[in-house]
């Protein structure tokens, strides 16, 4: 529902702060992008977890090259719900 709600707000000329997931699929993301392109509307997607200190430190170390060139990454979700 996020993409359709966001599109409705954009069509009303409203700036949008949306929560993840941004959309159901890439088609919806492209439609939102196409609509906003050339307007003065501002959009942002909430991903608050990346604002925590350990995430910021990891980004800093990667950007400074402390751990070398990244060739491959793996991610997982330890949650048993959802």
WODADA-V231391 format. One record per pair of residues at least 6 apart in sequence whose ideal C-beta (glycine too) atoms are under 7 Angstrom apart, sorted by the first residue. I is the first residue (numbers start at 1). J is the second residue. Records with the same first field share a line. If there is no record, write none. Layout:
BEGIN
I->J  J
END
This chain:
BEGIN
2->18  19  21  22  23
3->22  23  24  28  32
6->16  18  32
7->31  32  35
9->16
10->16  35  36  41
15->41  42  43
16->43
17->44  46
18->45  46
19->46
20->45  46  47
22->29  45
23->29  32
36->43
49->55
61->67
62->70
END
